[in-house]
Amino acid sequence: MWNQEADGDAVPDIGRWGHGGSQWSLGGGVFLIPSDEAFGANQMNTDAEGGEGPGGTKGVEGHSGYWDESSTALKNQALVVVGEYGDVTEPE
């Protein structure tokens, strides 16, 4: 499983309380979402990479930027779709 969570995206926090489920064995009733380490999903970077110019990608913020052209988020999604898992970058 793969997951992205951009800075400023309120949807994961809402989901945590709305339908995140609980995992009592992992620390006393914590509500888990895919961006939590305990959930176990592979995390994809959404921040800018590679600087300016060709090859560089821009970061995204909030919930509506994951498919922005030339974004790190979109690049990483494409890499997962085509099976190039080793090239997906993780958040720092």
Backbone as CSV, one residue per row, in Angstrom:
resi,resn,N_x,N_y,N_z,CA_x,CA_y,CA_z,C_x,C_y,C_z
1,MET,0.844,-1.160,0.000,0.000,0.000,0.000,0.899,1.235,0.000
2,TRP,0.465,2.249,-0.727,1.196,3.508,-0.840,0.327,4.654,-0.328
3,ASN,0.968,5.678,0.229,0.239,6.801,0.802,1.015,8.100,0.599
4,GLN,0.260,9.170,0.453,0.827,10.520,0.435,0.027,11.377,1.398
5,GLU,0.742,12.279,2.086,0.056,13.268,2.911,0.834,14.574,2.816
6,ALA,0.247,15.544,2.136,0.894,16.842,1.945,0.712,17.717,3.181
7,ASP,1.652,18.622,3.392,1.502,19.617,4.449,0.207,20.391,4.223
8,GLY,-0.491,20.667,5.278,-1.712,21.458,5.182,-2.938,20.706,4.700
9,ASP,-2.833,19.389,4.519,-3.993,18.598,4.096,-4.773,18.179,5.342
10,ALA,-5.937,18.763,5.531,-6.750,18.480,6.719,-7.513,17.166,6.618
11,VAL,-7.642,16.612,5.420,-8.458,15.408,5.236,-7.954,14.221,6.066
12,PRO,-6.644,13.937,6.123,-6.211,12.820,6.970,-6.589,13.000,8.447
13,ASP,-6.469,14.223,8.941,-6.828,14.465,10.338,-8.321,14.254,10.577
14,ILE,-9.136,14.679,9.631,-10.577,14.455,9.734,-10.872,12.953,9.676
15,GLY,-10.192,12.273,8.764,-10.379,10.834,8.630,-9.976,10.062,9.864
16,ARG,-8.942,10.548,10.545,-8.491,9.874,11.765,-9.653,9.737,12.758
17,TRP,-10.424,10.789,12.922,-11.515,10.775,13.896,-12.824,10.291,13.276
18,GLY,-12.981,10.426,11.975,-14.228,10.035,11.344,-14.338,8.565,11.036
19,HIS,-13.234,7.973,10.546,-13.299,6.556,10.183,-11.935,5.889,10.221
20,GLY,-11.044,6.389,11.032,-9.685,5.851,11.097,-9.571,4.481,11.720
21,GLY,-10.601,4.029,12.394,-10.521,2.738,13.059,-9.622,2.835,14.276
22,SER,-9.560,1.804,15.037,-8.718,1.845,16.224,-7.847,0.616,16.280
23,GLN,-6.744,0.771,16.933,-5.802,-0.324,17.105,-5.347,-0.289,18.565
24,TRP,-6.113,-0.916,19.411,-5.844,-0.853,20.844,-4.507,-1.466,21.202
25,SER,-4.040,-2.440,20.477,-2.787,-3.104,20.831,-1.561,-2.246,20.539
26,LEU,-1.716,-1.151,19.823,-0.563,-0.324,19.461,-0.474,0.970,20.260
27,GLY,-0.976,0.978,21.451,-0.770,2.164,22.255,-2.014,2.760,22.871
28,GLY,-2.969,1.975,23.186,-4.092,2.477,23.956,-5.167,3.180,23.177
29,GLY,-5.632,2.604,22.104,-6.790,3.144,21.415,-6.493,4.227,20.407
30,VAL,-5.314,4.216,19.846,-4.954,5.221,18.860,-5.739,4.977,17.565
31,PHE,-6.205,6.042,16.936,-6.892,5.927,15.652,-5.856,5.994,14.546
32,LEU,-5.758,4.969,13.727,-4.731,4.875,12.696,-5.239,5.346,11.340
33,ILE,-4.370,6.025,10.608,-4.606,6.389,9.219,-3.377,5.973,8.425
34,PRO,-3.459,5.887,7.094,-2.339,5.380,6.296,-1.024,6.138,6.422
35,SER,-1.038,7.383,6.875,0.233,8.097,7.023,0.924,7.821,8.349
36,ASP,0.288,7.067,9.243,0.913,6.683,10.502,1.885,5.533,10.274
37,GLU,3.054,5.608,10.887,4.052,4.553,10.735,3.492,3.182,11.124
38,ALA,2.702,3.139,12.185,2.135,1.871,12.653,1.183,1.236,11.636
39,PHE,0.617,2.037,10.740,-0.280,1.508,9.704,0.485,0.612,8.736
40,GLY,1.721,1.016,8.405,2.573,0.186,7.562,2.589,0.509,6.084
41,ALA,1.929,1.584,5.645,1.923,1.941,4.225,3.273,2.541,3.827
42,ASN,3.636,2.363,2.582,4.807,3.044,2.026,4.447,4.511,1.826
43,GLN,5.272,5.403,2.333,4.996,6.836,2.248,5.715,7.447,1.045
44,MET,5.003,8.276,0.296,5.577,8.967,-0.861,5.757,10.446,-0.542
45,ASN,6.866,10.998,-0.983,7.166,12.411,-0.779,6.206,13.291,-1.578
46,THR,5.848,14.440,-1.001,5.036,15.439,-1.703,5.738,16.791,-1.753
47,ASP,6.954,16.883,-1.181,7.710,18.134,-1.169,8.511,18.288,-2.458
48,ALA,8.947,19.505,-2.743,9.743,19.787,-3.941,11.034,18.972,-3.929
49,GLU,11.482,18.571,-5.116,12.719,17.807,-5.261,13.515,18.325,-6.456
50,GLY,14.810,18.266,-6.361,15.671,18.513,-7.506,15.877,19.961,-7.889
51,GLY,15.412,20.891,-7.112,15.643,22.302,-7.403,14.863,22.805,-8.605
52,GLU,15.304,23.936,-9.115,14.655,24.575,-10.266,15.117,23.922,-11.569
53,GLY,14.340,24.088,-12.623,14.747,23.646,-13.955,14.339,22.225,-14.263
54,PRO,14.859,21.695,-15.376,14.504,20.344,-15.827,14.842,19.307,-14.761
55,GLY,13.941,18.404,-14.551,14.156,17.351,-13.576,13.678,17.696,-12.183
56,GLY,13.490,18.966,-11.916,12.991,19.378,-10.611,11.477,19.253,-10.553
57,THR,10.964,18.975,-9.390,9.519,18.897,-9.200,9.109,19.860,-8.102
58,LYS,7.869,20.296,-8.173,7.385,21.231,-7.154,6.629,20.474,-6.067
59,GLY,6.629,21.045,-4.882,5.891,20.467,-3.774,4.434,20.868,-3.834
60,VAL,3.611,20.154,-3.094,2.188,20.471,-3.020,1.810,20.731,-1.571
61,GLU,0.712,21.436,-1.392,0.195,21.728,-0.072,-1.323,21.609,-0.114
62,GLY,-1.894,21.153,0.988,-3.336,21.003,1.049,-3.792,19.724,0.377
63,HIS,-5.100,19.600,0.187,-5.667,18.363,-0.338,-5.851,18.355,-1.855
64,SER,-5.780,19.498,-2.500,-6.119,19.545,-3.924,-4.914,19.561,-4.852
65,GLY,-3.702,19.377,-4.352,-2.534,19.490,-5.211,-1.873,18.199,-5.635
66,TYR,-2.387,17.054,-5.221,-1.703,15.790,-5.482,-1.524,15.467,-6.964
67,TRP,-2.362,16.025,-7.815,-2.248,15.776,-9.254,-1.746,16.993,-10.015
68,ASP,-1.134,17.951,-9.326,-0.595,19.130,-9.998,0.527,18.741,-10.954
69,GLU,0.480,19.330,-12.131,1.512,19.089,-13.137,2.876,19.458,-12.573
70,SER,3.868,18.650,-12.887,5.264,18.847,-12.461,5.454,18.752,-10.949
71,SER,4.545,18.106,-10.251,4.690,17.971,-8.798,5.356,16.645,-8.435
72,THR,6.025,16.656,-7.296,6.615,15.439,-6.754,5.533,14.401,-6.474
73,ALA,4.389,14.860,-5.974,3.284,13.950,-5.660,2.848,13.178,-6.904
74,LEU,2.658,13.866,-8.010,2.223,13.214,-9.247,3.311,12.296,-9.798
75,LYS,4.566,12.738,-9.735,5.683,11.908,-10.193,5.710,10.593,-9.435
76,ASN,5.584,10.658,-8.109,5.629,9.439,-7.306,4.438,8.535,-7.577
77,GLN,3.258,9.103,-7.780,2.094,8.282,-8.132,2.342,7.543,-9.445
78,ALA,2.891,8.246,-10.427,3.162,7.624,-11.723,4.161,6.475,-11.590
79,LEU,5.177,6.664,-10.759,6.161,5.603,-10.553,5.528,4.356,-9.941
80,VAL,4.587,4.537,-9.030,3.892,3.393,-8.442,3.027,2.709,-9.494
81,VAL,2.323,3.485,-10.296,1.438,2.913,-11.319,2.211,2.048,-12.301
82,VAL,3.408,2.472,-12.693,4.186,1.700,-13.673,5.112,0.680,-13.016
83,GLY,5.028,0.541,-11.696,5.781,-0.497,-11.003,7.231,-0.178,-10.712
84,GLU,7.615,1.070,-10.792,9.000,1.471,-10.511,9.138,1.887,-9.042
85,TYR,8.811,0.961,-8.160,8.745,1.267,-6.731,10.065,1.775,-6.158
86,GLY,11.177,1.284,-6.656,12.491,1.683,-6.150,12.832,3.127,-6.444
87,ASP,12.132,3.761,-7.387,12.397,5.163,-7.733,11.496,6.133,-6.993
88,VAL,10.512,5.619,-6.254,9.618,6.483,-5.479,10.415,7.094,-4.332
89,THR,10.255,8.396,-4.126,10.968,9.050,-3.042,10.093,9.138,-1.802
90,GLU,10.731,9.022,-0.640,10.046,9.068,0.646,10.136,10.478,1.227
91,PRO,9.209,10.836,2.113,9.323,12.129,2.792,10.599,12.164,3.632
92,GLU,11.167,13.341,3.740,12.385,13.470,4.562,12.051,13.858,5.968
